[in-house]
Amino acid sequence: MGKKRGSEMNVLFGWLMKLSIKVKIFLGTLVALCALVALGFTIKDHEYFFVVAEAVHLAGTIVLLYKLFTKKTCSGLSLKTQEITALYLSGRLICGMLLRNVVGIYMYIMLDLVFLLSTLLTIWKIRFKLKSSYIKELDTVRVPFMVVSCAILAIIIHPRSSDFSFTNTLWAFCVYLEAISVFPQLRFMQNAKMVETFTGYYVFSLGISRFLALAQWIIQIYKTRGTYLFLLGSGNIWFLAALLAEMVQSFILADFCYYYLKSFKQGQLLRKMPI
């Protein structure tokens, strides 16, 4: 029975691989929409989306730390993605401390603090303890260009208030930077032409987490007939820009998930990256 199921899965994967890119995109969009409809009908309290998304993200972080501490290697990991992650998490923590009067903000502060500490620990391990297994030649994205671009965009498009607010601009900067923070990791994997096992688990968990976060946005917009887009920022284009940033991150991670499944099918997920 197990062999029969395995052969059926191989046939299915083979059929999918033969399809054109346009058909794959259409099928992926269709599956995502069906999943959104199912989630919208089964989950009434949309805060559960956030809880589950953060739980999946935390699980991926634990897997990453497990790899660093037990396998004693950082092969397959992009240091630049971790540094960008630390940067936007630091910015969000500053915003959280400045907006302590917002209801429920302390939960977000604690989550960001946990993720920031784990990210800083990852950076420390890569830079100092496991630097011999870090492949710098594959980590080729120019981080300053990404950071400056997000800063300029944040100055132009951010939540509006009666006067210029540093907090609002910093928050927008963090949103935009988070949206593209995984891009260096994707480029790293493309350069390596392989997905390392635990890195694949970590990236896949990020993909699921961002899909759930995007699902919360889309379902809220649908339920409120679009008025959800104008609940923040006095009706300007900030909320729409934030949604687009969330979509960009989700699409980038969808590409991650494609590489993950492709490597899993080809049996490459179990190979180690060259040290």
C-alpha positions as CSV (number, residue, x, y, z in Angstrom):
1,M,0.0,0.0,0.0
2,G,2.8,2.4,0.9
3,K,4.7,1.6,-2.3
4,K,1.5,2.2,-4.3
5,R,1.0,5.6,-2.7
6,G,4.6,6.5,-3.3
7,S,4.3,5.6,-7.0
8,E,1.1,7.7,-7.3
9,M,2.9,10.7,-5.7
10,N,5.8,10.3,-8.1
11,V,3.3,10.2,-11.1
12,L,1.6,13.4,-9.7
13,F,4.9,15.2,-9.3
14,G,6.0,14.1,-12.7
15,W,2.8,15.5,-14.2
16,L,3.2,18.8,-12.4
17,M,6.8,19.2,-13.5
18,K,5.8,18.8,-17.2
19,L,3.3,21.7,-17.0
20,S,4.1,25.1,-18.3
21,I,5.0,27.9,-15.8
22,K,1.7,29.7,-16.5
23,V,-0.3,26.5,-15.7
24,K,1.7,26.0,-12.5
25,I,1.0,29.6,-11.4
26,F,-2.7,29.1,-12.2
27,L,-3.0,25.9,-10.3
28,G,-1.0,27.3,-7.4
29,T,-3.3,30.4,-7.2
30,L,-6.4,28.1,-7.4
31,V,-5.2,25.9,-4.6
32,A,-4.4,29.0,-2.5
33,L,-7.9,30.5,-3.1
34,C,-9.5,27.2,-2.1
35,A,-7.4,27.1,1.1
36,L,-8.4,30.7,1.9
37,V,-12.1,29.9,1.4
38,A,-11.8,26.8,3.6
39,L,-10.0,28.8,6.3
40,G,-12.5,31.6,6.1
41,F,-15.4,29.2,6.8
42,T,-13.8,27.1,9.4
43,I,-12.0,29.7,11.5
44,K,-14.2,32.4,12.9
45,D,-11.7,34.3,15.1
46,H,-9.1,35.6,12.8
47,E,-6.6,36.2,15.6
48,Y,-6.0,32.4,15.3
49,F,-4.3,33.1,12.0
50,F,-1.7,35.2,13.8
51,V,-1.3,32.7,16.6
52,V,-0.8,29.8,14.3
53,A,1.5,31.8,11.9
54,E,3.7,32.8,14.8
55,A,3.7,29.2,16.2
56,V,4.9,27.9,12.8
57,H,7.5,30.6,12.6
58,L,8.7,29.7,16.1
59,A,8.9,26.0,15.2
60,G,11.1,26.9,12.2
61,T,13.4,29.0,14.4
62,I,13.7,26.1,16.8
63,V,14.7,23.7,13.9
64,L,17.3,26.3,12.8
65,L,18.8,26.5,16.2
66,Y,18.8,22.8,16.6
67,K,20.8,22.5,13.4
68,L,23.4,25.1,14.5
69,F,23.9,23.6,18.0
70,T,23.7,19.8,17.2
71,K,25.0,19.6,13.6
72,K,27.7,22.2,14.2
73,T,27.3,23.7,10.7
74,C,25.6,26.7,9.1
75,S,25.9,25.4,5.5
76,G,22.9,26.5,3.4
77,L,22.2,29.6,5.5
78,S,22.4,33.2,4.3
79,L,24.0,35.5,6.9
80,K,22.6,38.5,5.1
81,T,19.0,37.3,5.6
82,Q,19.7,36.9,9.3
83,E,21.2,40.4,9.6
84,I,18.3,42.0,7.8
85,T,15.9,40.1,10.0
86,A,17.7,41.4,13.1
87,L,17.5,44.9,11.7
88,Y,13.8,45.0,11.1
89,L,13.0,43.2,14.4
90,S,15.1,45.8,16.3
91,G,13.1,48.5,14.6
92,R,9.8,46.9,15.5
93,L,10.9,46.6,19.1
94,I,11.7,50.3,19.2
95,C,8.3,51.1,17.7
96,G,6.6,48.8,20.3
97,M,8.3,50.5,23.2
98,L,7.2,53.9,21.8
99,L,3.6,52.7,21.4
100,R,3.2,51.0,24.8
101,N,-0.3,52.5,25.2
102,V,-1.6,50.4,22.3
103,V,-3.9,47.5,23.4
104,G,-2.1,44.1,23.1
105,I,1.2,45.6,22.1
106,Y,3.1,43.7,24.8
107,M,2.4,40.4,23.2
108,Y,3.9,41.6,20.0
109,I,6.9,43.0,21.9
110,M,7.6,39.7,23.6
111,L,7.3,37.8,20.3
112,D,9.7,40.2,18.5
113,L,12.1,40.0,21.4
114,V,12.2,36.2,21.3
115,F,12.7,36.2,17.5
116,L,15.4,38.9,17.8
117,L,17.4,37.1,20.4
118,S,17.2,33.8,18.4
119,T,18.3,35.7,15.3
120,L,21.2,37.4,17.1
121,L,22.3,34.0,18.4
122,T,22.2,32.6,14.8
123,I,24.3,35.5,13.6
124,W,26.8,35.0,16.4
125,K,27.1,31.3,15.6
126,I,27.6,31.9,11.8
127,R,30.1,34.8,12.3
128,F,32.3,33.3,15.0
129,K,31.6,29.7,15.9
130,L,30.7,28.1,12.5
131,K,32.3,30.5,10.1
132,S,34.3,27.7,8.4
133,S,31.0,26.2,7.1
134,Y,29.5,29.5,5.9
135,I,29.8,29.9,2.2
136,K,30.2,33.6,1.7
137,E,30.7,33.3,-2.1
138,L,27.0,32.2,-2.4
139,D,25.7,35.1,-0.3
140,T,25.8,37.7,-3.0
141,V,22.9,40.1,-2.4
142,R,23.8,43.8,-1.8
143,V,22.2,44.5,1.6
144,P,22.9,48.3,1.7
145,F,20.9,48.8,-1.6
146,M,17.9,46.9,-0.1
147,V,18.1,48.9,3.2
148,V,18.4,52.3,1.5
149,S,15.5,51.5,-0.9
150,C,13.2,50.5,2.0
151,A,14.2,53.7,3.9
152,I,13.3,55.9,1.0
153,L,10.0,54.2,0.4
154,A,9.2,54.4,4.1
155,I,9.8,58.2,4.1
156,I,7.4,58.5,1.1
157,I,4.7,56.0,2.2
158,H,4.0,55.5,5.9
159,P,1.0,55.8,8.2
160,R,-0.1,59.4,8.3
161,S,-0.7,61.5,11.4
162,S,-1.1,65.3,12.1
163,D,2.7,65.8,11.9
164,F,5.8,63.8,10.8
165,S,6.2,60.8,13.0
166,F,9.5,59.0,13.4
167,T,7.7,56.0,14.8
168,N,5.3,55.7,11.8
169,T,8.2,56.0,9.3
170,L,10.3,53.4,11.2
171,W,7.3,51.1,11.3
172,A,6.8,51.4,7.6
173,F,10.6,50.8,7.1
174,C,10.3,47.6,9.1
175,V,7.3,46.4,7.1
176,Y,9.1,46.9,3.7
177,L,12.4,45.4,4.9
178,E,10.6,42.3,6.3
179,A,8.9,41.8,2.9
180,I,12.3,41.3,1.1
181,S,14.3,39.9,4.0
182,V,14.2,36.4,2.7
183,F,15.5,37.4,-0.8
184,P,19.2,36.8,0.1
185,Q,18.4,33.3,1.3
186,L,16.6,32.6,-1.9
187,R,19.5,33.9,-3.9
188,F,21.9,31.8,-1.8
189,M,19.8,28.6,-2.6
190,Q,19.7,29.5,-6.3
191,N,23.5,29.9,-6.3
192,A,24.0,26.6,-4.4
193,K,21.5,24.8,-6.7
194,M,20.5,22.8,-3.7
195,V,18.5,23.0,-0.5
196,E,20.1,21.7,2.7
197,T,17.8,19.6,4.9
198,F,17.3,21.8,8.0
199,T,17.4,25.0,6.0
200,G,14.6,23.6,3.9
201,Y,12.5,22.9,7.0
202,Y,13.2,26.4,8.3
203,V,12.3,28.1,5.0
204,F,9.2,26.0,4.5
205,S,7.9,27.0,7.9
206,L,8.4,30.6,7.0
207,G,6.4,30.0,3.8
208,I,3.5,28.5,5.8
209,S,3.7,31.3,8.4
210,R,3.5,34.1,5.8
211,F,0.7,32.3,3.9
212,L,-1.4,32.3,7.1
213,A,-0.6,36.0,7.7
214,L,-1.6,36.9,4.2
215,A,-4.8,34.8,4.6
216,Q,-5.7,36.9,7.6
217,W,-5.4,40.1,5.5
218,I,-7.4,38.8,2.5
219,I,-10.2,37.3,4.6
220,Q,-10.5,40.5,6.6
221,I,-10.6,42.6,3.4
222,Y,-13.3,40.3,2.0
223,K,-15.4,40.3,5.2
224,T,-15.3,44.1,5.5
225,R,-15.9,44.6,1.7
226,G,-12.6,46.4,1.3
227,T,-13.1,48.9,4.2
228,Y,-10.3,47.1,6.1
229,L,-7.8,48.7,3.8
230,F,-8.7,52.1,5.3
231,L,-8.8,51.4,9.0
232,L,-5.2,52.7,9.4
233,G,-3.5,55.7,8.0
234,S,-6.4,58.0,7.5
235,G,-7.5,56.5,4.2
236,N,-4.2,57.1,2.4
237,I,-2.3,54.4,0.4
238,W,-0.2,53.2,3.4
239,F,-2.4,50.2,4.2
240,L,-2.5,49.1,0.6
241,A,1.3,49.4,0.5
242,A,1.6,47.2,3.6
243,L,-0.7,44.6,2.0
244,L,1.4,44.6,-1.2
245,A,4.6,44.2,1.0
246,E,2.9,41.2,2.6
247,M,2.1,39.8,-0.8
248,V,5.6,40.3,-2.0
249,Q,7.0,38.4,0.9
250,S,4.5,35.6,0.4
251,F,5.4,35.2,-3.3
252,I,9.1,35.2,-2.5
253,L,8.5,32.4,0.1
254,A,6.3,30.6,-2.4
255,D,9.4,30.4,-4.6
256,F,11.3,29.1,-1.6
257,C,8.6,26.4,-1.1
258,Y,8.9,25.5,-4.8
259,Y,12.7,24.9,-4.4
260,Y,12.0,22.9,-1.2
261,L,9.5,20.5,-2.9
262,K,11.6,20.2,-6.0
263,S,14.7,19.3,-4.0
264,F,12.7,16.9,-1.8
265,K,11.4,15.1,-5.0
266,Q,14.9,14.9,-6.4
267,G,16.4,13.5,-3.2
268,Q,18.7,16.5,-2.8
269,L,17.2,17.7,0.4
270,L,19.3,15.0,2.3
271,R,22.6,16.2,0.8
272,K,24.8,18.5,2.7
273,M,26.0,21.8,1.2
274,P,29.7,21.8,0.4
275,I,31.8,23.3,3.2
